[in-house]
């Protein structure tokens, strides 16, 4: 199996910052419960409150794609529509 790693960061507009921070804990909890999720971490940058580092690991492409599909119709998908995503996806 090929493990999938997503790493990078998101930039959150000031107008969405409180909503994103509020929704993030449930999004993290639901993702960590997904089958195939090995690691899911999102942390707010100490120097720039609008930037959050993102690191994810899934056991395979199928699990990663299932996660991506789930979030499209989730609350997180709705509230994070204005977030700029800067990701790199690696197959290991």
N, C-alpha and C positions, 0 to 999 in steps of 0.2 A: 504493500500500500504506500501511496505517496502522501505524506503529511502536507497540509496547506497552511502557510503562515501569512497573515496579513499584518503589516506594520506601517505606521505612519502617524498622521495627526489630522484632526479636524479643526476648522476655524469657525467659531460660533459668533454670529452678529450680536451686538449688545442687546438688541430688541428681543432676542430669543434665549439669552443666557439663563435667566431664571427658569424658564420652561424646560430647557435642556437639562439643567442640573437636577430639576425635580424628576424628570422622566428617566434619567440615567440609571438610577438604582434598580428600578423594575426591569429595564432593558437588560442590564447586566445579569440580574437574577434569572430571568427567562433564558438568556443565552447560555449561561453556565449550566442550565438544566437540559439543554438540547443534547440529543444523542450525537456523539462524535466530537463534542466541544472539549478540548483539552485545557485551553487557557483563554480567558477573555478578560482583558484589563483596559480600562479607560481612566486616565488620570489627568486632572486639570493642572496645567503648567503654573508653577509658582510665580514666574516672572510676567506671564501674559495670561490673564484670566480668560481670554477668549480662545485659547488654544488648549486642546486636550490630546494627549498622546494615546494612541490606540495600538494594542497588540493582541492578536488572536491566533490560536492554533486549533486546527481541526484534524481529525484522524485521516480524512481523505477528501477528495474533491466533492463527492456526493454530500457529505455532511456540511461542507462549506456552502455549497449551492443551496441546500435546504435552509440554512441560516439566512442566506441572502434573500431567498424567496419569502421566508416568514416575515422578515422585517419590512418588506415592501407594503404589506397590509396591516402592519402593527401600529400602535400609537407612536412608537419611536419613529417609524417611517414618516408619519404625518408631521410630528413636531420638529423633526430634523431636516425638513425639506429645504431650508435655507442655509444649511450647514455646508461649508466647502470641505470636501474630502481630499486628502492627499495621502494615497495609499500605495503600497507596493505589495503585490501578492507573489509569494515564492512557493514553489513546489520542492519539497525536500524528500 
